Amino acid sequence: IHKAVVAARMAFDEGPWSRMSTAERSRLMYKLADLMEEHKEELAQLETLDNGKPIRETMAADIPLAIEHMRYYAGWATKIVGQTIPVSGNYFNYTRHEAV
C-alpha cells in the first residue's frame, strides 16, 4: 500500500493533473464517465469476473452507479467552496481546498 500511495503522490505532484484548471479536470472526468457509459457491458463483465456478482447485478447497479458518481464528482470539480467549521477548545483547525 505504501508504494501505491507514494506513486500516487508523485503522479499528482509531478504529473499534469495538479497543474490543470478545475474546468479541465471536470471535462476529463465527464469524458471518463462517457467512456464508462460507452463500455458499460465490458466493465460489467470485468466487475463480475473480479468479484463474482451476477452480471445482471453489475449491469443494473454497480456500473450505472459508478458512472453516476463520476458525473456527480465531475460537476463538483469547479464548485469547491466552503468555510472552516469553528470548533471549541484548544485546537488548530483549517480547511484545505484542493480540486478533484
Kinemage of the C-alpha trace (Angstrom):
@kinemage 1
@onewidth
@group {chain A} dominant
@subgroup {mainchain}
@vectorlist {calphas} color= white
{ca ile a 1} P 0.000 0.000 0.000
{ca his a 2} L 2.832 2.366 0.860
{ca lys a 3} L 4.312 2.031 -2.646
{ca ala a 4} L 0.930 2.770 -4.215
{ca val a 5} L 0.472 5.860 -2.047
{ca val a 6} L 3.981 7.109 -2.863
{ca ala a 7} L 3.398 6.528 -6.595
{ca ala a 8} L 0.039 8.321 -6.469
{ca arg a 9} L 1.535 11.279 -4.598
{ca met a 10} L 4.395 11.526 -7.091
{ca ala a 11} L 1.997 11.319 -10.032
{ca phe a 12} L -0.117 14.099 -8.531
{ca asp a 13} L 2.822 16.344 -7.646
{ca glu a 14} L 4.779 15.832 -10.861
{ca gly a 15} L 2.098 14.890 -13.371
{ca pro a 16} L -0.209 17.125 -15.399
{ca trp a 17} L -3.281 16.733 -13.146
{ca ser a 18} L -2.130 19.119 -10.418
{ca arg a 19} L -1.356 21.815 -13.000
{ca met a 20} L -4.728 21.552 -14.775
{ca ser a 21} L -7.504 24.017 -14.201
{ca thr a 22} L -10.559 22.744 -12.391
{ca ala a 23} L -12.531 23.186 -15.628
{ca glu a 24} L -10.109 20.882 -17.461
{ca arg a 25} L -10.272 18.305 -14.659
{ca ser a 26} L -14.055 18.426 -14.789
{ca arg a 27} L -14.044 17.989 -18.578
{ca leu a 28} L -11.787 14.930 -18.319
{ca met a 29} L -13.922 13.379 -15.588
{ca tyr a 30} L -17.071 13.859 -17.682
{ca lys a 31} L -15.226 12.296 -20.632
{ca leu a 32} L -14.321 9.316 -18.446
{ca ala a 33} L -17.983 8.936 -17.433
{ca asp a 34} L -18.971 8.998 -21.118
{ca leu a 35} L -16.370 6.319 -21.902
{ca met a 36} L -17.618 4.228 -18.986
{ca glu a 37} L -21.151 4.531 -20.391
{ca glu a 38} L -19.926 3.553 -23.847
{ca his a 39} L -18.155 0.458 -22.480
{ca lys a 40} L -20.561 -0.459 -19.679
{ca glu a 41} L -21.034 -4.045 -20.883
{ca glu a 42} L -17.279 -4.670 -20.840
{ca leu a 43} L -16.951 -3.043 -17.432
{ca ala a 44} L -19.808 -5.158 -16.076
{ca gln a 45} L -18.145 -8.335 -17.333
{ca leu a 46} L -14.844 -7.339 -15.723
{ca glu a 47} L -16.583 -6.471 -12.462
{ca thr a 48} L -18.371 -9.819 -12.474
{ca leu a 49} L -15.093 -11.651 -13.095
{ca asp a 50} L -13.433 -9.634 -10.331
{ca asn a 51} L -15.991 -10.091 -7.565
{ca gly a 52} L -18.264 -12.940 -8.650
{ca lys a 53} L -21.520 -10.972 -8.682
{ca pro a 54} L -24.137 -11.926 -11.247
{ca ile a 55} L -23.752 -9.933 -14.471
{ca arg a 56} L -27.299 -8.573 -14.219
{ca glu a 57} L -26.446 -7.057 -10.822
{ca thr a 58} L -23.324 -5.341 -12.107
{ca met a 59} L -25.265 -4.102 -15.163
{ca ala a 60} L -28.227 -2.913 -13.090
{ca ala a 61} L -26.417 -1.370 -10.135
{ca asp a 62} L -22.624 -1.322 -9.931
{ca ile a 63} L -21.742 0.143 -13.313
{ca pro a 64} L -24.607 2.673 -13.549
{ca leu a 65} L -23.821 3.888 -10.026
{ca ala a 66} L -20.121 4.211 -10.835
{ca ile a 67} L -20.986 6.299 -13.903
{ca glu a 68} L -23.438 8.405 -11.902
{ca his a 69} L -20.860 9.039 -9.185
{ca met a 70} L -18.200 10.003 -11.739
{ca arg a 71} L -20.557 12.572 -13.265
{ca tyr a 72} L -21.547 13.860 -9.837
{ca tyr a 73} L -17.945 14.468 -8.779
{ca ala a 74} L -17.019 15.866 -12.202
{ca gly a 75} L -19.614 18.554 -11.561
{ca trp a 76} L -18.068 19.410 -8.212
{ca ala a 77} L -14.583 19.934 -9.630
{ca thr a 78} L -15.411 23.556 -10.489
{ca lys a 79} L -17.542 24.249 -7.422
{ca ile a 80} L -15.282 23.634 -4.450
{ca val a 81} L -16.161 26.289 -1.909
{ca gly a 82} L -16.701 26.341 1.793
{ca gln a 83} L -15.525 27.615 5.102
{ca thr a 84} L -13.746 26.275 8.120
{ca ile a 85} L -16.143 24.999 10.740
{ca pro a 86} L -15.388 26.579 14.127
{ca val a 87} L -14.515 24.198 16.955
{ca ser a 88} L -14.347 24.856 20.654
{ca gly a 89} L -11.358 24.051 22.799
{ca asn a 90} L -7.640 24.273 22.294
{ca tyr a 91} L -7.495 23.009 18.696
{ca phe a 92} L -5.921 24.200 15.486
{ca asn a 93} L -8.484 23.915 12.704
{ca tyr a 94} L -8.205 24.615 8.992
{ca thr a 95} L -9.900 23.770 5.725
{ca arg a 96} L -7.839 22.758 2.732
{ca his a 97} L -9.317 23.257 -0.732
{ca glu a 98} L -7.941 21.026 -3.460
{ca ala a 99} L -9.784 20.327 -6.675
{ca val a 100} L -10.580 16.731 -7.534
